[in-house]
Amino acid sequence: MNFEAVRSIYFFEMARTRRTLLQSVVSPVISTSLYFIVFGAAVGSRIQEIDGVSYGAFITPGLIMLTLLTQCIGNGSFGIYFPKFTGTIYEILSSPISMTEIVLGYVGAAATKGLMIGTIILGTAALFVDLHIAHPLVMILFFVLTAITFSLFGFIIGIWAKDFEQLNLIPMLVIPPLVFLGGSFYSIDMLPPFWQAVSHFNPVLYLISGFRWSFFEIADVNPVVSFTIIVVFLAVLMGLLTWIFRTGYRLRN
């Protein structure tokens, strides 16, 4: 394992966050704070509690997941796409660095950024609502595993994307609706039976449900099932990435 190569890629990507601090850190914190103000004041005044949890606290895991998924996919995809765009990807591919080292550097940096922003959002949420984490170790497990999985997903999107439009397609147009419709602001038990069944086809539902269970011990889906879904998705992504590096898909042309 070439740890110097991993370290170089990792710190290069982390340095980009410091150069764009307003966009990388301040913007998501302000956006999430507005969610708490708007939904907490407007909707929270009409929905006092869901399953014994105040509405403001209930939506916190969903808002953290929204930020985490968006940041991890965005950072993971841009990190590998930009070298493709500038042509410097060929220097990386021709250097004595293995696939594992490249992925560890880029995905590790994207996951770290996502975890940093997610932690800041969690601290911001504590200013608005009274939070209680029933299972902190389970919360950390879901938090870290989700960050790694979706940073890897973003990395694959960055390889697949041919232009900036494709690069932003999934993190901007696909992920937010899935999060909003995945039980972020409500329990799917509040829906009619038909839409409850439809909601189970939304993969983000399992992430939010498992993450929320670690806070309040309430969930729309069994947390074991949620954990299994994340692990299976991670395994599929790793298999897909292995195929990409083996074939050179959109890397060598």
HULINNOR-V212043 format. One record per pair of residues at least 24 apart in sequence whose C-alpha atoms are under 7 Angstrom apart, sorted by the first residue. I is the first residue (numbers start at 1). J is the second residue. D is the distance in whole Angstrom. If there is no record, write none. Layout:
BEGIN
I;J;D / I;J;D
END
This chain:
BEGIN
2;101;7 / 5;97;7 / 5;101;7 / 6;101;5 / 6;102;7 / 6;104;6 / 6;105;5 / 7;105;7 / 9;105;5 / 9;106;6 / 10;105;4 / 10;106;6 / 10;108;7 / 10;109;5 / 13;79;7 / 13;109;6 / 14;109;6 / 25;117;6 / 28;67;7 / 29;121;6 / 32;63;7 / 56;129;6 / 57;129;6 / 57;130;7 / 57;131;6 / 59;184;6 / 59;185;5 / 60;125;7 / 61;208;7 / 61;211;6 / 61;212;5 / 62;184;4 / 62;208;6 / 63;184;7 / 64;118;6 / 64;121;6 / 64;122;7 / 65;208;7 / 66;176;7 / 66;179;6 / 67;118;7 / 68;114;5 / 68;118;6 / 68;147;7 / 69;150;6 / 70;171;6 / 71;114;5 / 72;110;6 / 72;111;6 / 72;114;5 / 72;147;6 / 72;150;6 / 72;151;5 / 72;154;7 / 73;150;6 / 73;151;5 / 73;153;6 / 73;154;4 / 73;171;6 / 74;154;6 / 74;171;6 / 75;110;5 / 76;106;7 / 76;107;6 / 76;110;5 / 76;151;5 / 76;152;7 / 76;154;4 / 76;155;5 / 77;154;4 / 77;155;5 / 77;156;7 / 77;157;6 / 77;158;4 / 77;167;7 / 78;158;6 / 79;106;6 / 80;155;6 / 80;158;6 / 80;159;7 / 81;158;5 / 81;159;6 / 99;245;7 / 107;148;7 / 107;151;5 / 107;152;6 / 107;155;7 / 110;151;6 / 111;147;5 / 111;148;5 / 111;151;6 / 114;147;6 / 115;147;7 / 132;215;6 / 133;214;6 / 133;215;4 / 133;216;7 / 134;214;6 / 134;215;5 / 134;216;6 / 134;217;7 / 135;214;5 / 135;215;6 / 136;214;7 / 138;214;6 / 139;211;6 / 139;214;5 / 142;211;6 / 149;234;5 / 153;237;7 / 156;241;7 / 159;250;6 / 160;250;6 / 178;202;7 / 178;204;6 / 179;204;6 / 184;208;7 / 187;220;7 / 188;220;7
END
